[in-house]
Amino acid sequence: MGGCRFMRANLIAEATMLTVSSAAPGVVGMPAAQANGSALAQAAGEHTAAQDQAFFVEIDSVSAGNRVGRATFRWRRASSASWEAAGLVTSTNWRTLADGVKFRWLGNVTPDFEMGDAWTILASANQGPTKLLDGDRDTAWRATGCANEHLTADLGAPALAQAMILADHNLTDQAVVTLLGDDGPNWTAPAFRQAVAVTRPHLTLFFEQTRRHWRLIMQDPTNPDGHIRASMLHLCAVFRPARNFSASHDQTLSAGRVISYNDAGRMTGTTTSLGRAFSLPFNGLDAGDRAGLEAVFNQVHDVASGRLRPFFFTPSDDAPAETFYCLPEAELELRARGLGRWSSLLRLSEVTRSDV
C-alpha cells in the first residue's frame, strides 16, 4: 500500500481566479407580489449572474392611468442602493431588466395597479465558477456542452501544486482529459501537460509543478447528458506523512436512511446517502508529521471565517480513484511516545451528497 495523502487548502481561493468555458444559466423565480392592483406579473429568462440575486419592481406613477400601458414602474437589484431605472411604462411585452431576467404584466380588471404596488423576483446564480468553490457536493458547475470544455485558473503568482481533484463529475470512460500548467500562459505549448485518467466519483491526479496558470480540458462529445458537470475543482499542495497509518485499521461503510412503519407495522424507508468512515492509527510520527496533521486539522476549522472546510483524503496514492471528501472529529488527540515521537488515532467521516 502506498502512502496516504491529505489535500491542503485550495489554491483557487476565490471565484475571480477561475473562469469556465461555459456555464448553464440560473433559474428565474416567479414574482412575489405585495400589490393591491389586479395585474398579473410574470418573470422569465435565463439568469447569467454569478451570484443569487433579488430584483425589486415597484409602480412609481399612476398619473397617466392605472392600467397596463399607462402606469409606470421602477426597478433595482438588491445589490444596488438606488433604483436602476424609473418611469418605465408597464407593458404586456417582455422587458429585460438585467442579467437575463425579463418581466411583464398581464392586464386584468380595473384597476391593474395602485401606487406602490411591488414585486420581488429571486434569481439563482448561474452554474459557473462559484459552484466549484463553495465546498458543497450538492451544487455543481454545469457546462452548456460536452465536446470541448475547460476550466482555467489564474493563481496570481506561481505556487506549488501537487494534486488536482474534479469532484463528482459525469465524465464518461471515453472522455479525453488533459491538465495544462504554464506561467505565460501559452496554452498552445504549455510548460506542463498531463493526460488525466478518468476515475470516479472524483477525477484525481497527483503531480508536482509550480505554476501560475492552470487549465483543465475535458473533451467528452458522446456524453449522454449532453453537458459536463462537477461539484468542486481543487488544486492544492499535499501533506504526505513520512509514517503511514497502520495497516491494521478500520473502515466503516454507512448509509443515511429514514425508516418508518405504517399502521399495519410494515416497514418502509428511504436511503439518502452512502459514505465511509475511517479510524486510522498513526505511530512513530516525528515533529514534521505531527505539525502536518495539526495543519490539516486547523485548515478544516477556519476560525476566522467560522466555516468548516472539509478536505480530500486519499488512503493510498497507489489508488487515486479512492479519494474521499472528509471531516475529522472535533478533537485531534496526539500522544507523546518519547524520543520526539508521537502517535495519533485519526477518525474521519466522508461528507456525502444528499441529492442522490
HELIX and SHEET records of a PDB file:
HELIX    1   1 ALA A   15  MET A   17  5                                   3    
HELIX    2   2 PRO A  129  LEU A  133  1                                   5    
HELIX    3   3 ALA A  287  VAL A  300  1                                  14    
SHEET    1   A 7 VAL A 238  PHE A 239  0                                        
SHEET    2   A 7 ARG A   5  MET A   7 -1                                        
SHEET    3   A 7 PHE A 311  THR A 314 -1                                        
SHEET    4   A 7 PHE A 324  PRO A 328 -1                                        
SHEET    5   A 7 ARG A 341  GLU A 350 -1                                        
SHEET    6   A 7 MET A 267  LEU A 285 -1                                        
SHEET    7   A 7 ASP A 250  TYR A 261 -1                                        
SHEET    1   B 6 VAL A 238  PHE A 239  0                                        
SHEET    2   B 6 ARG A   5  MET A   7 -1                                        
SHEET    3   B 6 PHE A 311  THR A 314 -1                                        
SHEET    4   B 6 PHE A 324  PRO A 328 -1                                        
SHEET    5   B 6 ARG A 341  GLU A 350 -1                                        
SHEET    6   B 6 LEU A 334  GLY A 338 -1                                        
SHEET    1   C 5 LEU A  18  VAL A  20  0                                        
SHEET    2   C 5 GLU A 149  ALA A 167 -1                                        
SHEET    3   C 5 LEU A 203  GLN A 219 -1                                        
SHEET    4   C 5 VAL A 176  ASP A 182 -1                                        
SHEET    5   C 5 PHE A 192  VAL A 196 -1                                        
SHEET    1   D 3 LEU A  18  VAL A  20  0                                        
SHEET    2   D 3 GLU A 149  ALA A 167 -1                                        
SHEET    3   D 3 MET A 232  CYS A 236 -1                                        
SHEET    1   E 5 ALA A  32  GLN A  34  0                                        
SHEET    2   E 5 ALA A 118  ALA A 123 -1                                        
SHEET    3   E 5 GLN A  53  SER A  61 -1                                        
SHEET    4   E 5 THR A  72  ARG A  77 -1                                        
SHEET    5   E 5 ALA A  85  VAL A  89 -1                                        
SHEET    1   F 3 LEU A  40  GLY A  45  0                                        
SHEET    2   F 3 VAL A 101  LEU A 106 -1                                        
SHEET    3   F 3 ARG A  95  ALA A  98 -1                                        
SHEET    1   G 2 TRP A 141  ARG A 142  0                                        
SHEET    2   G 2 ARG A 229  ALA A 230 -1                                        
SHEET    1   H 2 HIS A 301  ASP A 302  0                                        
SHEET    2   H 2 ARG A 307  LEU A 308 -1                                        
END                                                                             
